[in-house]
């Protein structure tokens, strides 16, 4: 991305037979056209010309851009577009900013017409009077080989933005190559789904005097764009609407300031308060270089997890990039070297020729007086919550019936609620999940069970919510989301909460403060009216919400408090999704907050789903009734009821931070409405209507199925003889509860078969497992047998088949020394492979025993903490496995308490006995696919004979990640299922994070095949595999 060379392009215009005049404002569009469809090419040119001529531009002509295709790879050349430039100028001379704005409008009109005409493979790389972009799918060193234009000495520019990458979260394509029109970006936008959803809302309210017909600019975000392309489109909208480029950076990628507010200047606090109320942050591990032609800047996001270093020379040249030695500079010519810290930026005003460091930029921008006025109107409601007296709403039979109707079991109260109140933290469990997916269950499961949490792996790192808490925030703003192109927000009252989770007393106080600006909508329906069904009731709720907003309600309350014998509660997640989607589609969501009073909401996952589908605040009133019931029975010891409520909210808040951190998301406003889940067993029609944008790979239950489910549960709850709640059995096997694949009888049968070497008993065991009620997706599949079987001699031998087996990657510490060694010996005996896990391994085990047994683990694991990793460790193996995620808690780290760190474990892990050992959520040297590639290269240098494997967890989009890992030169990719075991993990992670391996393995296989990479890697899987059929 460089400045336009006027001399060069004036000569190209002469070649077309035209002449330029001294005052002509020369403009050039760099355009990709469909190469092999000449009719489509001509149609595209016609649209471009028509829009330029219709908007008072004079066209000099088209120029075929010379290229050398021989430097391209096969796929890049097959998809190569026809690359042409259109040369034009405005008929009436105008100011530079006005001209760029007019060109922007024309480009948006062209893109809209192209889409309406259903023309494919058209893309405007750049169109400007200031700069031009040359980009494509080729190696970085071939840029000037492919585009000989760039070798012309007349290409002189005050700036240059250069970017090289390989596609990791999208399919490679010419139009998605970087740089984009404003920026180039190294990293990934973790908050993308939420940002895209909220932009649909912002789009509806766009207003600006600069754009008399604002509809010309819509849609702002193009479907199918990459995260960087989306961020670039919003950067472009805001800069072309009159905002300075550095200010746009602070709006979209602010620094982490809320927990440092007492040590930063008041003017900064006022500015950030204002900017954070205008638009949600676009967070991620990100370093950007950006220009609007007037300013050029280099910046990082709040976490600073992408390197960005810079050098300033005596001849006033600024170099900034992800690598220090990117451009060779003589040492004696350097004035200053530095790095751009988290949330910081450096910039140059090109017209002034002035360099701005981070402080100078923020001092300059924070002088706007509207920021102070806005802060004076910001009401911090949380300060009004001091000394509130908590209360409950229901007791006795009424409480028990509501609990039953909401699907709350005794197990939920004892295993989930109790630890949250007593310990202020989520309940922790071990091993994996051996219960059926909700859609396969025979017992009532709340709608939250159909949502699986997404998480970060490889292409972007998760955050450590405990040790990086300073960059995270649950601050929740209540009030209109104003026009993002205007500056009228400072007159409006805005409200700030420290958390979206509110107690009964806090919720009551909030709406006392909000006075009469809210409308309450009943989310129950008549149990006895045969004319009523769930579909109609969802439509009623949507209509009531729309009318309320149109009549001026600034806050909507969705409540199921009226649940009774005559009233059935609608799953509040479904109601919230319905209202959120309806208001977004009608351009009304920005005018109101969405506040939830829920009976079903109990565990952290339910809160995460509610906020993820769009809730602003949540009041789990029935959870507080449950707490009060147990408080009255003195179950919580000396804790007061208010302390019990406070502890529970603290546990939920920490849990929400944990869920966000798995995605690498720092602030709740960027998580809200992002639908960062994968549906499992929800019908695609239901998802498309109420949760658009969420993936549901396996279709299933729809609105009518949910209605049948809640009606049945309601009848059981209010049948009149409910003495106690259901036992549960979701977390632990209970007779009469949820089904588990690991049951006492079958486990005893397996252990006996192994101990007595009884193949017949094993066959009985496997028959029971294979014929039990379907618990897994694979249980729904059957073999497509052929009529004439082949001879057994033609089948791969048992010896070879056993070489494909591996044991789990449990470390010494999670397993005893005896168990760990025994597994290794057994796997070595059969020719399989055991994995050391992340806890290191005694080098003496590499020496065979006297009887010939070998206790050495053939696979050595490298995890985020690098415990026990030495050169000797890495050379005592046939394979090295890099653990990115594990099935039981993807996106999370681990912690071995000090009392478990014995002298032996400390020796193996090169640590100190008694000191707590922490495995951070990310590898701190793997923040991108390029970093992973570097580690794989390094490991191959230290042990050239070993295969290098990468352990991932099944998730939506795993195929594209697997393709990136294959490009990084991994030899093995392991796709773990969600049901894997662990030493300890929050129960909500064990139960709700990740997908079955059947989905991930299938997707990885398909995408690797489509990209021509399948033959490059061994695909492996694990997670709950028990029999030959599995």
N, C-alpha and C positions, 0 to 999 in steps of 0.2 A: 504494500500500500504506500504509494508515493504521490508527490505533487504532480500535477499535470504539466507536461513539457510543452509550453506554448509554441516554441520554435519548431519542435518536431511535428506537432499536429497541424500547424499552419502549412508546412510543406505537404503533408498528406492531403490537406484540403485543395491545394493547388493541383495535385494529381487528379482530383475529381473534376477539375475544370472550373473551380470557383476561386474567388479571392476574398481574403479577409481584410477588414479595415482596421485602422489603428485602435479604435475604441471598442471593437467587437469583444464580447465576453464569450470566449470559446468554451464550449462544453463537450464532453465526450462520454458516451455510454459504452461500457464493456459488456457485451451481451452473449450469452450462450443460447444457441438455437439447435433444434433437432437436426442432427447431421444427415440422417439417411431418409428423411421425409421432406422432399423439396416443396410439396404443396403446403405442409405445415410451416416450413421455413418462411415461405412467402406470406402466409397468413399472419405469422408473428410480426414480420417486418411491416405489414400493412397497419396492424394495430398500433405499433410503436410510432409510425409516421403520423397516423391520424391523430393520436393523442397529443403529440408535440405540436403539430400544426394547429390543432384546435385550441391550444393554450398559448398561442402567440410566440412560438419558436420558429426559427428559420433553419431548415435542414440543408447542410452542405452535401451530405451524401453518406454512403456506407463504405466501410473499409474492411476488407478481409484481413484478419490478423495473421501474419506469417507464423507458422509453428513447425517444429521438427518432431513428428510423431514417433520417430524411431527410438527416442529416449524413454518412451512409455512402456509399461508392462502390458501384458495381453489384455487383462480385464480393464485397465484404465483406457487402453486404446479402443476396445470394443464399445465402451460407454462414452467415449470422447464426443463432446458437442461440437458443432460448427461455431467457431468463435469469431465474432465480428464486432466492429466498433461503429457507432453512429455519431457523426460529427455535426454539431448544431450550435446555434446561439440564440439568445432572446432577441425579438424584433425591437423591443424598447429596452434600452439600458436601464438597469435597476441596481440597487445595493446588493452586495455579496450575500448577506443573510437572507434577504428577500428572494434572491435568485435561487439559492439552495433550497429554500422552503418550497418555491414553485416547482422546482425539479422533483422534489420529494412527492408533491401532490401528483404530478404527472406519472411518476413511477408507480405509485399506488393505483392509479387509474388503469395503467397498462396491465399491471398484475391482475387486477380484478377482471378486465376484459379477457385476458388470456385464460383465466380460470373458467369464466362463463362460456368461452368458446371451446372448452375441454381440450386445449392444446397442451401437449406434454413436452417435457425436456426443454422448457424455456426458463431462463434465469438471467436477471440483470445483476451482474457481479458488482458493478459500480456505475453511477451516472451522476456527474458532478461537473462544476466549473472549477473545482479546486484540486481534486485528486483523482487517482485511478488505481484500480486493483488488478494485478496479474496473479492468477492462482490456478491450481489444478491438482490432479492426482499423479504426482511424480515425486521422485526423491528430491530433497532440498537442493542438492548440488546441481540438479538439472534445470533449475528455474530459468536461467538465462540461455540454456541450450534449447529449451522448448520454446521460449519467447525471445527470439533474437532482437526484438525491439529494445530490450533492456540493455543491450550492449552499445546502443547508440549514445554517443557522448553528450547529446543534448538532453538526455534524461538526468536533470539536476534537480534535487529536492532538498528542502530544509529538514525533512523528516523521512524516515522509512520504518514501516512496521512489517516485520518478517516473522512468519510462524511456520513451524513444521510439527506434524503430529501423525499418529495413525488412529483411525476411527475405532473407538472402544465402546460407545453406547449407541451408535447408529450404524447402519450399513454405509460403507464408503460410497461417496458420490461426488461429482465435480462441484455441484452447487454448495455442498456442505463443507468443502475445503475452506481453510481459513487463510488470510483474514477476511472478516465480514466488513460491512460498509463503514462501521464506526470502530469496532474493536476486534482484537484477537485475544483469545482466552486459553490459558493453560489450566486445566482442572475440570471440575464438574459442578453443576448447579444442583445441589442436593434438594433444594426446595422447589424444584421445577414444577411438579404437579400442582402444588398449591398456588404458585405464582401464575401459572397458565389459567387455572380456574378463576382466580381473582381478577386477572386481566379482562376476562369476559365481562365481569361486573363493572370494572373501571371503564371499559370500552363504551358501555351504555350511557355513562354520564359525562363523556368527554365534551367540553365546551372551550372554545377559544376564539377571540376576535381575529386571530390570524387565519382561521379556517372557517369561512362563511358556510361551506358545506362540509361539515366534519365527517359525513358518511363516506366521503371519497377515501378517507384513510383506513376504513375498516374492511376486513379484519386486520387488527394490528399484528397478530401472530398468525403465521401461515401453518396450516395443518401439516404434520410430518417433519417439522423443523427440529433441528438439534437443540440442545440446551443453550449453546452459545448463540445460535441463530435467533432464538427467542429473546435472550438477554440483549442482543444487538438491536433487535427491532424496538424494544422498549427504550433503550438508550437513544436510538435515532428519533423516536417520537418526541421524547422529552427535550432533546437538544434542538430539534427543528421547531420546537414550540417556544423557544426563547430562553430556555434555561442554560446556564453555563455548564460545560462538560464536567468540571470538577464537582459542581453541585449535584449533577445527575448521579455521579459515582457515589456521593454520600447518601443520596436518597435510596439507591438500589443496593449498595454494598456498604452499609455503615460500619463503623468500628464498634466493638463491644464497649458500651459506655455506661449502662445503667447501674452496674455494680461498682463503678468508679466515679459515680456522679459527684461525690463529695470532694474529689481531688482534681476535677477538671473545671475550667472556667465556667461561670454561670452562663455566659453567652453561648458556649458550646452546648450546655445542657438545654438551653432554650431552643437552639437550632435542632438538636437531635429529637427533642420532644415533638417539635413541629414535623420534621421530615418523617419520623416513624409513624405519625398519625396520617400522613398522606398516602403512603404505599408500603406494602410488606417488603421486607428485605429479600433480595435474591442471594441467598447464602450458599456457600459451598467451598470446597478447597479451590480457591481461584486466584490466579494472578492475571491481570489484564494489561494490555497496552491499547490505548484508544485515542482517536483524533476526530475532531469535527472540522478540521481544516484551519481553525483558529488556535485551538489548544491541542496539545498532545500530552498525554499523561500515562504514567505507569502506576499500578495500584494493586493492593491485595484485599481479600475479604477479611472479615473479623477474626478468623482463626490463623491466618497467615501460614497455611499449610502448603503453599506452593512457593518455592524460592523466587525471589526477585531482587537482584543485586544491580547496583549501578556505579558508573564511573564518570567523573567530570574531568575534562582535560583543560589545559591552559588555553587552547584555541577555542574554548567555549563550545565543545561538543559533549553531549550527554549520551552515554550508552547505558541502556537498561535491558536486562534479560534474565532468563532463568539460569544461565551459566556464566560464571565469572570470565572465563577465557573465550567467550563467544566471538569477540572482535579483538585482534591483537593490538595492544596499545603500548607504546614505549613508556617504561616506568617513570622516566624523568619528565614526561609530559602530563602526568596525572596530578591533579590538584586534590581530588577527594574520591574516596571509595566508600560505599555504604550499602546497606540493605534496606529495603522497604519493609517495615515492620507490620504486624497484624493490623488491618484496618486503615493503614496509612497510604499515602500517595505522594508522588512528586510530579511536577508538571512544568511545562514551558508555554508561555503565551507567545505564539509565533509572531504575531504582529508587533508586539512590544519587544520581543527578543529577551524576555525576562524569565529567569528560572525561579520556581516557587517550590520550597520544601513543604512538608506536611503542615507544619505550624503556620507558615505564612499563608497557605491556602485557606486554612480553617479560620484564621484570624480575619482574613479578608471577607470570607463568605458569611461568617456569623454576625456581621454588623447590621444585617437586615432587621429593621425595627419590628417587623411583623412577628418575629420569633418570640420576642419578649411579650408582646400582646397576647399571643396564643398561650404561653405558659401561665399567664395571669388568669386565663379562663379554664385551665386544666384542673379538674377536681380529683384529688387522690382519695378515692372513696375508702380505700383500705385503712386510712387513718381514722375513719369514723367507725371502724369495727371494734375498737378497743372497749373492753368492759361490757360487751354484749352478753346477755344471759341466754344460754341455749335452751331449746325446748324440743319436745317430740310431738308427733301428730297422731299416732295410733298405738293402741296396746291390746293385749288379750287376744280374743278370737278374731277381731278385726285385723290385727297385725298378722296373725298366723295365716289368715286367708289371703291377705295381700302378698305375704311372703311366698306362699304356695303358687299364687297366680303369676308372680314374677319369676318363678323358677328357682327360688332360693332354697337350698337344702341345708340340712344340719351340717354337712361337710363344709359348705361355703362359710357358715358362721364360725366353725371351729378352726378350719385350716386356712381360710383367707382373711376373714374379718378380724379374728382375734389377734393374730400377730401384728396386723396393721395398727390396731389400737394399743396393744401392750408394748410393742417394740418400735413403733413409728417407722416400720419398713415392710416391704412386701414379703409375703411368705416365700420360703426357699424350699425346694425339693431336689431330689436326685433322680438318677436314671432318666429314662425317656418317656415318651407318650405312647402307650400301647392301647389307647381307646380309639373307637372308630371316629372318622370325620363326622361332624354334626349331621350331615345329610344322610349318613348311613346308620345313625343311631335310632334305637327303638324308644328312647325316653325323650322327654321334652328338653330341648337345648335352646337357650336364648339366642336371639339373632346375632349377637356379637360373636358366637362360636363359628359363624360362617365366614368371618373376616380373619385373614391371616396377615400378620404384620410383615411389612417389607423391611429391608435393611441394606446397609452398604457393604460392598465387598469389592476389593481390588481397585476399581476405577475411582472410587472415592472412599476416604476413611471414615469410620464411625468416630464419635467423640467420646471421651471419657467423662461421663456426667458427674463423677465424684471429684476428679482432680482437675477438670477443665470447666468447673461449674461457673467460673467468673465470666465466661463468654456466653452462658446460657441464660435464658429469661422466660418466665411464664407471664410477664406483664401483659395484661389484657386491656385493650382500649375499647371503650363503649361509646358509640356516637357515630354520626354519619361518616362514611368514607367519601370524602369530598372529591370534586373534580381534580384529577391529578395534574391538569394543565393550568389550573388557576392558583391564586394565592388568597382566596377568600376565607380560608379556614380559621384565621385568627379571630373572627367575630363570634365563632360558634363555641358553645360549651362542649367540653370533652371530658370523659371520665376515665380514670385509670384504676385498675385493680392489680394486686400483686399476683393473683392466681385466678384461673377460670373456675376453680372448684369452690363452691360456697356452701356454708352451713345453713341451717334453717334460719337462724337469727340474722346471718349476714345477707341472705337472699331477701329477707323481709326488709332489712335496713336499706339495701340497695334500691329497692323499688319505692321506698319512702322518699329517698333522695331524688329519684327519677320522677316522682310525683305522678301526674296523670298522663305521662307520655307513652304508656305501654298498653298493650292489648293481650289478654289471656285467651288461649285457644284450647278447648277441651280435646284431649287425644284419647277419648274412650268412645265406645258406641253401644247401643242398646242390644243386650244379649238376646232379647225375645222377639225383636222386630224382624220378621222374615224378609222384609223388603230391603233391609240394610245389609251391605257386605263391605269387606275391607277396602276394596277398590274404590267404591263410592265415598267411603269415609275419608280416604286419603285425598280424594278430589275436593271434598268439603273443606278439609283442613287447609289445602292449598289455596282455595278460593277465599276462605276467611282471612288467611294471612295476606293475600294480595289486596283485598279490600281494606284491611286494617292499615297497610302501608300507604295505600293511595289516599286514605283519609287522614294521614299524618302521624300514625303510630311510629315512634322512633325505636320501640323495643317490643319484640314479640316474645310471649311466654308460651311454650308448649308444655302442657302438664297432663299427667295421667292420674292425678290425685283422686278423681271421682270413681276409681275402680271399686266395684261393689258387686253384690250378687246380681244386680241388674245391668251393670256396666262392665264391658270387657275393655281392658287396656290394649291400645295399639302399640306394638313394639316401637319404643320411642326413637330408636335408630332409624327405622323406616319412616316415621313421621318427620324426623329432622331432615333426612335425605330428600324427602318429597318436597318439603317447604324450601329448603336451600336451592334445589334444582329449579323449582318453579319461579322463585324470586329472581334467580340469576337469569333465567331465560326471558323474563319480562323486564329486566333491567332495574329491578327494585331492591336487590339484596343490599346494595350500598347505602340505602336509606334507613336500615334498621339493624338492630342486634337480634340474635336468636338465642333465647335463654330457655334452658331445659329443666323441668322438675320431673325426675324419673324415679319410678319404683324399682326398675330392673337394675339400675346402675349400682354395682357393688365393688367389682375388682378394677384394677388399673386399666386392663384391656378395654373394658366397657367405656370408661372415660375417654380413652384414646380414640376409640371408634367414633364416639359422639362428636368429639372436637374435630376429628379427621373428616367427618361428613359435613361439618359446617357450624357446630354449636359455638356460641360465644362464651356462655357460662353454663355450668351444670350444678344443680342442687340435687344430690341423691337422698331425697328426704326419707325413703324407706330404710336406707342403710343406717341413718341416724336413729330411726326407730328401733332397728335391730341392736344398735349399740346401747340404747337406753334400756332395752329389755335385759341385756346382759349386765349392764351397770347396776340395775335394781337388784339383781341376784348376787351382787358383790363379786362378780367374776374378775373384775379388773382391779381388785385390791383397793388401795387408797386413792386411786385416781378419781377426780371429780368428773361429772358428766362433760363439763366444758373442756377439761383436759383430754378426755377420751375423744371428743370430737376433733380437737386440735391435733392430736396424734394421728388420727385417721387421715385428716386432710394433708398433714405433712407426708405421710406414707404415699398418698395418691400423687402429690406434687412431685416427689422424688421419682415415683414410678413413671410419671409422664415425661420427666426429663430423660429417664432411661430409654423410653420408647423413642423419643425424638433423637436421642444421641445415637441410637442404632442406625438411623438414617443420615447422620451427620448434620442434622438440623438443630440450630441453636436457639431460635426464638419461636414461641408458640404461634405468633401471627403468621409465620410462614408455613407452619404445620397445619393450621386450621383450614379446613375445606380442601386439603390436598389429596384426600382419598388415597393415602399411601398404604394401601392394602391390596391383597389379592383375594378375590372371592373364591370360596371353595364350596361348591354345591349350591350356588345361587343361580337362578335362571338368567340367561343373558338378557332376556326381555326386561326382567325386573331391574337388573344392573343398569341397562341402557336408559331406563326411565327415571330411576330414583338415585342412582350412583354413577352418572356418566363419567367415563374416563378411567374407571376402575376395571381391572382385568378380571375375568372369571373364566379360566381355562376349562373348567369342568362345570357344565351347566347343571341345573338341579331344580330346587324348590322355587316356586313362583309365588305371586300374591295369594292365589287361592290355596296353595299348600300351607302358607304361613297362617292364613285365616283358619284353616282346619286345625292346625297345631295349637293356636291360642284359644280357640273355642273349647277344644278338649281339655286343655290345662285349666281354663276358667271353670268348667263344669266340675272338675276334680276339686278345685280350691273351694268352691261354694256349695258343695253337695250337702253340707250340714253336719257331717260326721268326721271332719278333719281333726284328729286328735293331735297329730304331730306332723312335722315336715318330712318330706322324703329323705332318705338316708344320704343320697348322692351317689358316691362311688365313682366320681369323675377323676379324682386325684389318687385315690387308693381303692383297690378292689373291695367292694362290699356286697354281700349277698343281697340280691334284689335290686342292686344299683346298676350303673353303667357296665357294659361288657368290657373285659380286658383280654388281650391275647395271652398275657402272662398270668396264668392262674395257678393256684397251689397244686391242683391235680396234674395239670400238664407239665409243670416244672418238675414235680416229683417223678413223673414218668420219664422225662428226658434224662434226669440225673441218674435214675435207676438203670436205664438203657445203657448209658455210658459206663456206669460203674460195673455193670455185669456183662458188658460187651454183647448186649442182646439186640440184634438187628430186628427181630420180630417186634420187640417192644418199641423200638424206634419207629417202625412202620405204623404201629398203632398211634404213636404220638403224632407223627406227620399227617396221618389220616384225619385225626381230630382237628389239627390246625388247618388243614386244607379244606375241610368240609364245614368249619364253623361259620356262623353268621358273618357275612362280609364286613370286615373291619377296615380293609385297605382298598385303594383303587384297584390294585392288581387282583384282588379277590373277585372283581367283576369281569375279569377277562378269562377267556378259555383258549385252549390250544386248537389250532386249525389242523387237525390230524389228517394225514394222507391215508388213502385206502390200503396202499401196499407199503408196509414199513421196509426200511433198508436193513441189511444184515448188521448185527451187532459189531462185527469186525470192522465195518466201515465207519463206525462212530469213534470220535476222538477217545483216546485211552484215558482210563481213570487217573493214571500218573500225570498226564498232561492237564486234565481238567483241574486236578488239585493244585496245580501251580498257579491257577487263577484266583485262589482263595487267599484272603488276608484277614487277620484278626483286627479288632478295633484298636484305635489309637489312644488307649488309656495309659496314663503315665504312672510311673512308680511313685506312689503317694496316693493317687486315686485307687490304685491296686496295691496289694501287699507285695513285698519282694518275691515271695514264693509264687504267687499267682502270676506275676509279671514274667518271671523266668520260665515257669511251666508252659505258659502260652507260647513263648518264643521257641522252646525246645520242641513242642508239639508241632508247630507250624513248620519248623525246619525239617522235622522227620518226614512230613508228607510233601515237602517241596513247596509249601506255601510261604507266606511272608507275614511276620508279625511286625507291628510298628511300635517304636519305643514310647510314643507319646511325647509331650513337651518337657518332661522332667529330667532329661539326661539319662545316661546309662553307664554302668560300671564298665570300663575298658577291659577288665579281666574276663568279662563274658564273651569277648571275641575269641578267647582261647578255647578250643574244643575240650570237652571233658574226656576222662580216661575211657569211658564206654562209647565214645564217638558222638555223643549228643552235643549239640551246639546251642547255647543259650543266647547267642547274639541276635538281636533284632535286625532283620535284613533291611527294614525301612527305618531310617532315623528322621525324626520330625523336628522341624524348626518352627517355633511359634513366636508370638510377638515379644516375649521376654527373653528369648534366646537362652533359656536355662540349659546349662550343661553343654552348650555348643562350642566345641573346640575342633581344631584340625583333625585330631585323632578320632573324635566322635564322628566326624563327617566322612572319614575314610574307612570306618568299620561298617560299611553297608553297601548294598547294591542299589539302593534308591534313597533319595532325600525328598521328604515331603514338606512343603511349605504350607502350614496351616493358616489359612485366611479366616475361615469360619468353622464353627462346629454346630452340628444339627440341633443340639438342645438349647443353644443360646447364641444364634448368629448375631453378629454385631456387638457382642459383649466380650469383656475380658474375664479374668478369673482372679481369685485370691485364695492363697493357701495360708490359713491363720498361723501365727507364730508357734502356737503350741503343737502344731502338726509337723513343724519343720524340725525333724530329728537330726542328729549328727550325720546319719547316713544320707538323708535327703539333701541336707545342706551341702555335703561333699559332692554329691552328684550334680547339684545345681550351681556349684561354685558360689555358695552363699554362706550365711552365718546361722547356726542353730538358734531357734527361738525367734527369728526375725520374720515377720509376715512377708510373703512373696507375692508380688502383683504381676499379673499378665495383662497389660493394657489392651483395650479393645482393638486399636489398630496396631499394625507394625509401624513403628515410627520411622522406618526407612522405606515404607511402601505407601505412598500417597497417590500413586497413579500406576497405570499399566506399564509406563516406561520404567518406573522404579522397580516393579516386579521383574521386568526384563533384565534390569541390571543385576538384581540378586540372583536370578537364574544363571546369568553369564558367570558371575563370581563363583557360584557353587560348582559350575562345570569346570572352572579352572582348578579348584581345590581337589575335586574328585572327578576326573574326566570319564571314569568308567561308570559312574552312577547315573541312573535315570533321575530326572528332576520332576517331581509331581507337585501339583497344587490342589489343595483341598478347599472346595467351595460348598455352599449349601444351596439346595434347590430353592429357586425363587423365580418370579416372573422376570423375564429378561436375562435369565442365566445363559441362554444361547449366545447372545452377543458378547457377554463377559467371557464365556468359554472360548469364543473365537479370538478375542483379544489375548487371552492366556496362551492359546496355541501360537499366535503371532509372536508372543514373547519367548517362544522356543521351549515351552514346557513339553515334557515327554508323556506325562500322565496327568489326566484331570479327573479328580474324584468328586462326584456329585453326591453329597450327603443328604439324606432325607431329614425331615423335621423331627423324626421320632428317635434320634440318636440319644445315647446315654451321656451322663455327665456326673461329676462328683457333687456339684451343687449349682443351682441356677434358680432365679426367680420363677415361681410356678407359672406366671403369665407368659414367660418366655418359652418354657417347656411346652406349654399347651397351645400357644397362638402364634409363634414366630416360625417362618419358613414354610415350605410346601413339601408334600410327599415326593420322594425321589422319582417316582414314576413320571411326574410332570417335568421335573428338571432334566432328567436323563434323556427323555424324548426330545425336549426342546434343544438341548445341547447337541444331540446327535443330528437333528435336522439342520440347525444353523451351521454347524461345522461342515456338514455335507454340502450345503448350498454355497459355502465360501471356499470349497475345495480344500478343506483343512482336515477332514475326518481321518485321512490316512496318516496324518502327521502325529497323532496322539493316541494313547490308550485311554479309553473311557472306563471309569470304575464307579461303583456306587456302593453305598451302605445305608443302614438304617432299618432295624427291625426284621432283617432277613433270617428266616428260621428253617425253611425246608428247601428241598430241591426244586419244588414248584416255584417258590419265591425267586 
